[in-house]
Amino acid sequence: MKKILIIGGTGMLRKVSEYFIEANHEVTIIARNLSRLEHLKNKYKEKEDSIQIISADYANEILFLESIHSLLKSNDFDIALLWIHSFADSCKNQLIEILYHKNSLIQIYDVKGSAYYHPQSLLKYNDKCYSIYLGYQKENDTSRWLTHNEISAGTIYAITHELKEYIIGQVSPWEERP
Ligand SMILES: NC(=O)c1ccc[n+]([C@@H]2O[C@H](COP(=O)([O-])OP(=O)(O)OC[C@H]3O[C@@H](n4cnc5c(N)ncnc54)[C@H](OP(=O)(O)O)[C@@H]3O)[C@@H](O)[C@H]2O)c1
């Protein structure tokens, strides 16, 4: 049984949250919308002791990091999964440092949009993390973005196989993105 923290686990990664809950891990999910968080938790009434939900907004860096500090007073995590929009990179990098400070052995999986993979990208990435890149899918002569199911399945695969770097779909050729 692992202790898993998921930031942004109620949207496209909801099935990842559900996968780890159903596999009897202790799962803490953070997002803003409390009713969506409660909806997810209520689906697993028999496992409610192993599910923790926290409403916090990473756009408010100070308050968000305060809630992380108070969470870590009584919790240790083996795995953290981060789906944090790039506008909050500063908050994400501080979060990563805080999590490592608490447990140097934590595995942090950072889900990134394909823009992070572009060779000329100015977006910085943190090489302490395991990286999961969201690519696109080619279908016949066209390409499309990933579905939520594909994103969740790929993320579960990367975490359960402890992959340092994993691309869901494909990121090249860059010019063939949808
Ligand atoms: N390459 C690709 O295929 C690719 C790449 C990137 C994105 N996408 C697509 O883009 C769509 C939009 O992305 P999205 O991020 O809106 O997806 P999402 O996963 O549906 O929502 C983001 C998740 O993070 C939480 N969240 C958002 N802002 C937050 C904040 N400020 N503080 C704390 N938690 C926050 C959300 O819950 P709350 O709203 O309750 O906070 C939710 O759990 C997705 O549906 C995905 O399919 C595709």
PDBQT file of the ligand as one rigid body, heavy atoms in Angstrom, charges set to zero:
ROOT
HETATM    1  N1  LIG A 201      -1.499  16.728 -25.624  1.00  0.00    +0.000 N 
HETATM    2  C1  LIG A 201      -2.737  16.611 -25.245  1.00  0.00    +0.000 C 
HETATM    3  O1  LIG A 201      -3.467  15.765 -25.737  1.00  0.00    +0.000 OA
HETATM    4  C2  LIG A 201      -3.236  17.535 -24.173  1.00  0.00    +0.000 A 
HETATM    5  C3  LIG A 201      -2.362  18.314 -23.438  1.00  0.00    +0.000 A 
HETATM    6  C4  LIG A 201      -2.855  19.142 -22.440  1.00  0.00    +0.000 A 
HETATM    7  C5  LIG A 201      -4.203  19.203 -22.226  1.00  0.00    +0.000 A 
HETATM    8  N2  LIG A 201      -5.030  18.438 -22.966  1.00  0.00    +0.000 N 
HETATM    9  C6  LIG A 201      -6.468  18.521 -22.803  1.00  0.00    +0.000 C 
HETATM   10  O2  LIG A 201      -6.770  19.793 -22.324  1.00  0.00    +0.000 OA
HETATM   11  C7  LIG A 201      -7.925  19.733 -21.560  1.00  0.00    +0.000 C 
HETATM   12  C8  LIG A 201      -7.890  20.839 -20.555  1.00  0.00    +0.000 C 
HETATM   13  O3  LIG A 201      -6.948  20.599 -19.561  1.00  0.00    +0.000 OA
HETATM   14  P1  LIG A 201      -7.353  20.816 -18.095  1.00  0.00    +0.000 P 
HETATM   15  O4  LIG A 201      -6.143  21.103 -17.279  1.00  0.00    +0.000 OA
HETATM   16  O5  LIG A 201      -8.516  21.757 -17.997  1.00  0.00    +0.000 OA
HETATM   17  O6  LIG A 201      -7.842  19.377 -17.720  1.00  0.00    +0.000 OA
HETATM   18  P2  LIG A 201      -8.478  18.700 -16.521  1.00  0.00    +0.000 P 
HETATM   19  O7  LIG A 201      -7.591  17.622 -16.063  1.00  0.00    +0.000 OA
HETATM   20  O8  LIG A 201      -9.849  18.354 -16.941  1.00  0.00    +0.000 OA
HETATM   21  O9  LIG A 201      -8.563  19.739 -15.296  1.00  0.00    +0.000 OA
HETATM   22  C9  LIG A 201      -7.467  20.074 -14.523  1.00  0.00    +0.000 C 
HETATM   23  C10 LIG A 201      -7.420  19.367 -13.151  1.00  0.00    +0.000 C 
HETATM   24  O10 LIG A 201      -6.640  20.191 -12.287  1.00  0.00    +0.000 OA
HETATM   25  C11 LIG A 201      -7.501  20.862 -11.357  1.00  0.00    +0.000 C 
HETATM   26  N3  LIG A 201      -7.106  22.264 -11.373  1.00  0.00    +0.000 N 
HETATM   27  C12 LIG A 201      -7.190  23.137 -12.415  1.00  0.00    +0.000 A 
HETATM   28  N4  LIG A 201      -6.746  24.340 -12.041  1.00  0.00    +0.000 NA
HETATM   29  C13 LIG A 201      -6.368  24.217 -10.741  1.00  0.00    +0.000 A 
HETATM   30  C14 LIG A 201      -5.845  25.155  -9.803  1.00  0.00    +0.000 A 
HETATM   31  N5  LIG A 201      -5.629  26.446 -10.118  1.00  0.00    +0.000 N 
HETATM   32  N6  LIG A 201      -5.564  24.730  -8.550  1.00  0.00    +0.000 NA
HETATM   33  C15 LIG A 201      -5.793  23.433  -8.200  1.00  0.00    +0.000 A 
HETATM   34  N7  LIG A 201      -6.304  22.510  -9.059  1.00  0.00    +0.000 NA
HETATM   35  C16 LIG A 201      -6.584  22.914 -10.309  1.00  0.00    +0.000 A 
HETATM   36  C17 LIG A 201      -8.902  20.624 -11.883  1.00  0.00    +0.000 C 
HETATM   37  O11 LIG A 201      -9.892  20.631 -10.860  1.00  0.00    +0.000 OA
HETATM   38  P3  LIG A 201     -10.624  22.025 -10.430  1.00  0.00    +0.000 P 
HETATM   39  O12 LIG A 201     -11.099  22.664 -11.688  1.00  0.00    +0.000 OA
HETATM   40  O13 LIG A 201     -11.686  21.586  -9.495  1.00  0.00    +0.000 OA
HETATM   41  O14 LIG A 201      -9.570  22.818  -9.747  1.00  0.00    +0.000 OA
HETATM   42  C18 LIG A 201      -8.757  19.247 -12.473  1.00  0.00    +0.000 C 
HETATM   43  O15 LIG A 201      -8.722  18.266 -11.460  1.00  0.00    +0.000 OA
HETATM   44  C19 LIG A 201      -7.988  18.339 -21.002  1.00  0.00    +0.000 C 
HETATM   45  O16 LIG A 201      -9.297  17.901 -21.175  1.00  0.00    +0.000 OA
HETATM   46  C20 LIG A 201      -7.004  17.520 -21.844  1.00  0.00    +0.000 C 
HETATM   47  O17 LIG A 201      -7.654  16.501 -22.591  1.00  0.00    +0.000 OA
HETATM   48  C21 LIG A 201      -4.574  17.614 -23.934  1.00  0.00    +0.000 A 
ENDROOT
TORSDOF 0
